């Protein structure tokens, strides 16, 4: 039971923040582009990230096929590492959000096999004892 709670709190938490960022990109594209420019990324990435983030959220929540969800987890993992390093290198505040989201993504990934019926390959069974 604990593993299911950890999984769903972490998963809904990071998916909600990613969905909020998509909403922000759509509702204020100029502000999103300015944010990307401030940390040193090209502004054309904003439109691509709208699609990629929505696809990643859908893949993690639907989880069919499982390998696609694992690819989405990898994408979130690398995105958060890049976000953290971009904020640190540019001096723009906000790296703390990347750290919190990183923890939520890792917790979601680690607890998914204990909480979902179809297991994913290469996920350690750390949460199996709390199933």
Secondary structure, 3 states (H helix, E strand, C coil): CHHHHHHHHHHHHHHHHHHHHHHHHHHCHHHHHHHHHHCCCCCCHHHHHHHHHHHHHHHHHHCCCHHHHHHHHHHHHHHHHHHHHHHHHHCCCCHHHHHHHHHHHHHHHHHHHHHCCCCCCCCCCCCHHHC
